[in-house]
Amino acid sequence: MVSEVRAAGGVVMRGRGRDTDVLVVHRPRYDDWSLPKGKLHIGESFAAAAVREVIEETGVVCRLGRELGTVRYRDRNGRPKVVRYWLMHPTDERPFRANDEVDEAPWLPVRDAMAVLTYSHDQDLVRRARRS
């Protein structure tokens, strides 16, 4: 039996109203634009993994807001994957440095983020976050 891949991530937002920006990431390995996320370490909670992954991928330290939902799909290897997402707000921003997983991490206005995000489930999560 194939075990489920567990991951967590964040919809990181700053600003208010029309001035709200969303943090998105470009992953060159997949040539996609998505929300920051990643797999849980052994014994790690989903919430802790979400905060850690956002820091690792973007350099942005965040506080957790409300949980936005769970996305389920099959990964590129055909394994079932579950990803839980939280609304997050930045508390400290370190300069972005490209890494093995992410080569760009721009803050984009919501409309631009919606246009660039590769996956519809990421767009749905941003919509949910906006209603918060």
C-alpha positions as a printed Julia matrix, in Angstrom:
132×3 Matrix{Float64}:
   0.0    0.0     0.0
   1.27   3.46   -0.92
   1.41   5.83    2.04
  -0.08   9.28    1.85
   2.33  12.19    1.41
   1.6   14.85    4.04
   2.44  18.5     3.44
   1.47  21.97    4.62
   1.7   25.51    3.37
   0.48  29.04    3.55
  -1.42  31.75    1.77
   0.79  34.62    2.91
  -0.88  38.03    2.6
   0.09  41.58    3.51
  -1.74  44.85    3.17
  -5.47  45.6     3.13
  -8.24  45.95    0.61
  -7.02  46.75   -2.89
  -3.46  47.01   -1.56
  -3.32  43.33   -0.53
  -0.39  41.33   -1.88
   0.08  37.55   -1.97
   3.42  35.77   -1.72
   3.86  33.24   -4.54
   6.76  30.99   -5.49
   8.21  29.76   -8.76
   9.59  26.24   -8.71
  11.96  25.68  -11.63
  11.88  21.9   -11.22
   8.2   21.91  -12.19
   8.19  25.3   -13.97
   5.1   26.28  -12.02
   3.85  29.11   -9.83
   2.3   28.04   -6.57
   1.89  28.84   -2.89
   4.76  27.99   -0.53
   4.39  24.5     0.9
   6.3   21.35    1.68
   6.36  17.94    3.28
   6.16  17.35    7.01
   9.2   16.11    8.89
   8.75  13.03   11.07
   6.81  13.99   14.21
   6.08  17.52   12.95
   2.6   19.0    13.07
   0.93  20.35    9.95
   0.91  23.89   11.4
   4.6   23.79   12.33
   5.48  22.46    8.87
   3.5   25.26    7.21
   5.43  27.95    9.08
   8.79  26.22    8.51
   8.21  25.71    4.79
   7.25  29.34    4.2
  10.46  30.46    5.93
  12.62  27.92    4.07
  11.19  28.72    0.64
  10.75  32.49    0.92
  12.62  33.87    3.95
   9.36  35.29    5.32
   8.55  34.59    8.98
   4.79  34.47    9.58
   2.15  34.1    12.22
  -0.64  31.65   11.54
  -4.15  32.8    10.88
  -7.09  30.51   10.36
  -6.82  27.23    8.54
  -8.09  27.64    4.98
  -8.58  24.05    3.95
  -7.1   20.85    2.69
  -6.17  19.96   -0.87
  -5.91  16.34   -1.99
  -4.38  15.09   -5.23
  -1.93  12.57   -6.63
   1.66  13.73   -6.86
   3.88  13.26   -9.91
   4.72   9.74   -8.69
   1.05   8.76   -8.38
   1.05   8.84   -4.58
  -1.91  10.33   -2.73
  -0.98  13.7    -1.26
  -2.74  15.85    1.33
  -1.77  19.49    1.86
  -3.26  21.65    4.63
  -3.07  25.44    4.22
  -3.28  28.38    6.61
  -3.76  32.08    6.1
  -0.5   33.7     7.22
   0.67  37.23    7.89
   4.35  38.27    7.77
   6.07  39.3    10.98
   9.62  39.46    9.6
  10.93  39.42    6.04
  14.44  38.29    5.34
  15.9   38.99    1.9
  14.83  36.26   -0.54
  17.57  33.91   -1.67
  16.98  31.44   -4.45
  17.36  27.86   -3.24
  17.11  24.29   -4.52
  13.32  24.44   -4.69
  12.4   28.06   -5.38
  14.07  30.56   -7.72
  11.58  33.43   -7.32
   9.26  34.51   -4.49
   7.56  37.77   -5.4
   4.79  39.61   -3.59
   2.04  40.18   -6.15
  -1.25  42.07   -6.01
  -4.09  39.56   -5.6
  -5.26  39.95   -9.21
  -1.75  39.3   -10.56
  -1.24  36.34   -8.22
  -4.51  34.8    -9.41
  -3.37  35.2   -13.02
   0.04  33.63  -12.48
  -0.84  30.7   -10.16
  -0.62  27.44  -12.11
  -3.12  25.38  -10.09
  -6.81  26.13   -9.64
  -6.7   24.83   -6.06
  -4.15  27.56   -5.22
  -6.45  30.17   -6.76
  -9.34  28.8    -4.66
  -7.23  29.12   -1.5
  -6.4   32.76   -2.28
 -10.13  33.45   -2.78
 -10.88  31.88    0.61
  -8.13  33.92    2.24
  -9.51  37.14    0.77
 -12.89  36.45    2.36
 -11.26  36.14    5.79
